[in-house]
Amino acid sequence: MYDIHVTLDGAVIDLHNLTDDEFAFYNQCLTAYKSNIPRAEFLKLMQDPSNPLMKGSRFITKEIAQTDLYQAVQDLEDRLAIAQGKRAPNPGDLVDEEPAQKDEFVTANTAAQKAGVSATAIIKAIREGRLAGHRETERGYWKVSMRSLANYRR
């Protein structure tokens, strides 16, 4: 199974932050991407008001565009566009890398030690979207993606 989405530009999206409905929709989009569905059909899937991404809207709002789910699904659409010759990849795009991946997650304290910063700085970076991470519901600990931490810059 997988718990992160790696975008074409190497950004890491923590899939733990998705609700069950959002994760199911992500899986639906991932399956469509892997089956090389025509891009136009993928766009219809993305923009259907009944899916959890659109939240009943017929338009992609700024609020929707800023969600982890939108960014992961948009990345899949970008990958389809490249694969189907509708768009050229940008230099350095990770076109051959699997987007859905398994990652190791460490506590904010461990991440802070590895990065040479405070745990507070790590949590702030997660909240600001500069690090992929989530709050573990059982114990309330913050967990950080090691892949994301490798790309972290203060």
Secondary structure, 3 states (H helix, E strand, C coil): CCCEEECCCCCEEEHHHCCHHHHHHHHHHHHHHHCCCCHHHHHHHHHCCCCCCCCCCCCCCHHHHCCHHHHHHHHHHHHHHHHCCCCCCCCCCCCCCCCEECCCEEEHHHHHHHHCCCHHHHHHHHHCCCCCEEECCCCCCEEEEHHHHHCCCC
